[in-house]
Amino acid sequence: MTPSLLSLLSRDLSTLWLLLKTRTDEIMHHDISPLCAADIRDQLQKRFAYLSGGRGQDGSPVITFPDYPAFSDVPDQDFQNVMTYLTSIPSLQDAGIGFILVIDRRQDRWTSVKASILRIASHDQVRFSAVILSLVALAATWRPSSLQTVAAFQGGRAAALRRWALFLAAG
């Protein structure tokens, strides 16, 4: 390599290293300072998602996404903050079992329903044990054991929910 290519490569690596370090510091900062309800009061008062206090048969906490017409307009940072806060409330043991999601989208069109599911699935720090969709006048229940994506679910990732959402999007 010529000296100019080496200097360009070195500069690019330095830039990437600084970006990685900055991102790592941001992640570590979030882990060190957990969210408090007072910090995100306005976001919680929108009530686009909440812990209902209910539990599944296996003890899974229930997160409810009520019919919220402006769900797609909720800023990503607000959504992430609320999800992070809600999933930090139950004990680590209960959160390890997984969360049951109740998603009420009876007033939405199918494209909005798919977009909502994909958005919820994008929060990959949450382990889901079941999803209950309320569409029109019927409710559809999905458990990870009913699909081929059990391994991804047992790995603690939301990949299975994403695959299911993609399956719905294709249909």
MOJOVEN-V853748 format. One record per helix or strand of 3 or more residues. SS is the DSSP state (h for helix, s for strand). FROM is the first residue (numbers start at 1). LEN is the number of residues. Records with the same first field share a line. If there is no record, write none. Layout:
BEGIN
SS = FROM-LEN / FROM-LEN
END
This chain:
BEGIN
h = 3-30 / 41-5 / 71-3 / 76-14 / 92-6 / 110-12 / 144-3 / 150-5 / 159-12
s = 50-6 / 61-5 / 99-6 / 128-8 / 138-6
END
